[in-house]
Amino acid sequence: MSAPASLARRVLLQGRYETLAMLRNGEQLLIAIILPLMALVGLVVTPLLDTFTDSRIELAAPGVLALCTVSTALTGQGIAPGFDRRYGVLRFLSTTPLGQSGLILGKIIAVLSVMALQVAVVGGAALLLGWHPAAGGLLPALVQLVLGAAAFTSLGLLIAGTVRPEATLAITNLLWVLLAAAGGILFPAASWPGLYEPLAHLLPSTALGDALRSALIDAQFNPLASVILLVWTVLASLAAIRWFKWS
């Protein structure tokens, strides 16, 4: 009789399964790849960003990469686990040798894998459109993407584990639209009315957008944005641990 698979192998296999499930989901593929590409092209060919920059692509690319993170981490991990919980899949998997921690680690692997694909596709399209990211900001940008993924995955799991699946679908899609349009992702927080601009900087979406713009345009690490993302990650994670329902 062969020996049982190690925990690391079980987690990797679960991560592979979660990744393929996300990529095979037509709606998720639309939100993760197609819509960000459309947003990138739309921001480059229209004058929407002219108020903030002389180079549309230099400002658009970091924002669209931030939008990719929200698409995969928030929407992807908000919708699928919600329906898995409804049909008893999460409860079943949590009682297997994989366990709850292994299941969560597998989802993290899936998020990072899909994000790597998004960066390759969207980043490649941006380069074809004339994007020249600051070389010194590539490593800070990678760190910020991981922080953003942690924050929005925590928020997605919090939503998925506390409300009904139908409500999860509505909430995550609505949040995606609102954050894309006015959450400091595609458009800097300076686009908000002056009275509300300070509040915009407290949003995780604004923090991620600002952090990527600082890194990929100015080759600078944005410590304030990093702290805000970390705070959101901790708070959402603690809330998910406290209130997440496996069935």
N, C-alpha and C positions, 0 to 999 in steps of 0.2 A: 504494500500500500504506500502510495507516495505521501510525502510529508505535506501538511497544509501550507498554503501560501503565507508568506510573512505579511505583517501589517503593511509594510511599505509597498509590497507588490499589490495587495488588495486595494490600497489607496490609489496607486497608479492606474490600475485597471478601472476603478470607479471614475477616476478623472478622465480617462480615455472615453469611457461610455458617456459621461456627462458632456464632454466636448463634442462628440459625434452627434449626440441628441440635439444639442444647440444648433449645430451647423445644418442638420437635416430639417429643422423646423423652419418652414417658409416665412412665417411671421417674424421670427427672431432674426433670420438672415436679412430680411427687409430692413429691420430696425438697426441691425448691427453693421451692415455694409452698404446697402443700396441708398438709404436715406442720408447717411453721412456723406457719401459721394455726391449725391444731389445737392446737399447743403454746401459742400466745398465748391462745386462748379457754380452754384447760384451766387455765392458770395464773391466769387472772382469776376463774374461777368456782369454783375449789377453794381450800382454805386452805394450799396447799403453801408459799406465800411469806410467810405471816403471821408466821413466826418472825423474818423479816429486815426487814419493812417494814409500815407502816400503809396503804400504797397499793399494791395488787397490780399494777395496770397500769403504774405508774411504774417498778417494778422489772422487770416482765415484758417490756416493750417493748424496752429496750436488749438484754436477753439474747436475745430472739428475732431481733432484727436481726443479732446476732453469729452466731446459729445459721444464718441465711440465708447469711452469708459462708462459713461452713464447708461448707454444702450445695453451693454453686456452685463455690467455689474448690478445695476438697479433693475432694469426691465427684465433681463434674462433670469436673474435670481429671485425676482419678485413673482413672476408668473408661474414658471414651471414647478417650483417647490409647493406653491399654493395648491395646484391641482394634484400633485403627488400626495399632499397631505389629505386632500378630500377623498382620494381613492384608496387610502391606507398604505400607499407605497412607502412613505417616510416611516411610518410606524413599523412596517415589516423590516425595512433595511436597518432600522436602529436596533433591532433585536438580533441581527446576524453578527458574525465575527467582525464585520466591518465596523459596526458600532456607530454611535452618533458622531464622535470626533472624526472617524474615518470618512464618514459621509460628507461632513463639512469640508474636510481637507480635499476630498475629491472634487467638490464644487469649486474650491479655490483654484485648483489646478485647471479646471475647465475654463474659468473666467480668464486666467492668465494666458491660456493657450489661444482662446478666441481673440483676446486683445492683441496678442502677438500677430495674428493673422490680420486684424484690423489695421495695426500700425504699418504692416508691410503693404497692404492694399491702398489704404488712404494716403500713407506717406509717399508711396510710389507715385500715385496720381498727382499729389501736390508737387513732387519734384518735376514731373512732366509739365506742370503748369508754371514752372519757373520758381519754385520755392527753394530758398537757400537757408536752411536752419543754421543757427550759430553752432559751430562744432563744439565749442566749450560748454554748451548747454545741453548736450545730448545725455550725459550721465545724470545731471540734475533732473532733466525731464523724465528719465526712466524712473527715478526715485519717486517723483511726483505722481506718475501714472500708477505705480504700485500703491502709493498712499490713497490715491483716488479710488482705485479698485477696492481697497479694504473698506473705505468709508461707504461707498455705494453698495457693495455687497452686503455689508452689515445692515444698511437701511432696507435693501431688498428682502433679506431674510426676515427682518423684523415685520415688514408688511405681510410677507407670505405666511408667517407663522402666527399671525394674530387676527386676520380678517378672513372673511369668506373668499373662496377662489374667484368668484365673479367680481367681487369688490376689488380684489387684488389686481385683476386685469384692468379694471377701469382706473384705479388709483395710479398704477405704475405708468400706464400709457399717458394719462393726463399729466403726471409729473414730468414725463419725458418732454411733452410738448411745451409745458410752461417753462421748464428749465432751459430748453433749447431757445425759446423765444425771448425770455426775460430773466434768465437765471445767471447771467454773467458768464455764460459759456461762449457763445458765438459773438456776443457783443459785450465789450467791457462794461463794468459797473458804472462808468461815467455816463452811460446812456440813461441811467435811472434819474428821476427828478432829484434835485439836490437834497431834499429833506429825507429821502429814503435811501440815498446812496450808502451811508454807513451801515444800514441794515443789510444791504446787498452783499457786503464784504464778509458777513457772517455765514452766508450760505456755503455749503460744501461745493456747490457747482461753481460759484464765483471764485472760491479759493483755488479750485483745480484749474479753471481757465486762466486766472492771474498767474498761477505758478508756472504753467506751461508757456505762457507768453513771456514771462520773465526769463525762463530758461532758453527758449528757442529763438527769441528775438534779441535779448540783451546778454545771453550767456550768464545769467545770474541765478543763484538759488534764492528762492523766496521763503524766508524762515517763517514769516507770519502766516502765509497760506498753508505751510506745512503743519504748523501748530493747529490751525483751524481744522484741517483734514483729520489730524490725529485725534482731536477732541471729539469730532463727529463719529469717528471710528469707535472710540472707547464708549461713548454714550449709547450709540446704536447697538453695539455688541452686548453691553450690559443689559439693555432693554430686551434684546432678542433672547439672551440667556434666561432672563426672568420670565418673559411672557410667551416664548415660542411654544406652540402646541404641535406635538408630533402626530396628532390624530384629531 
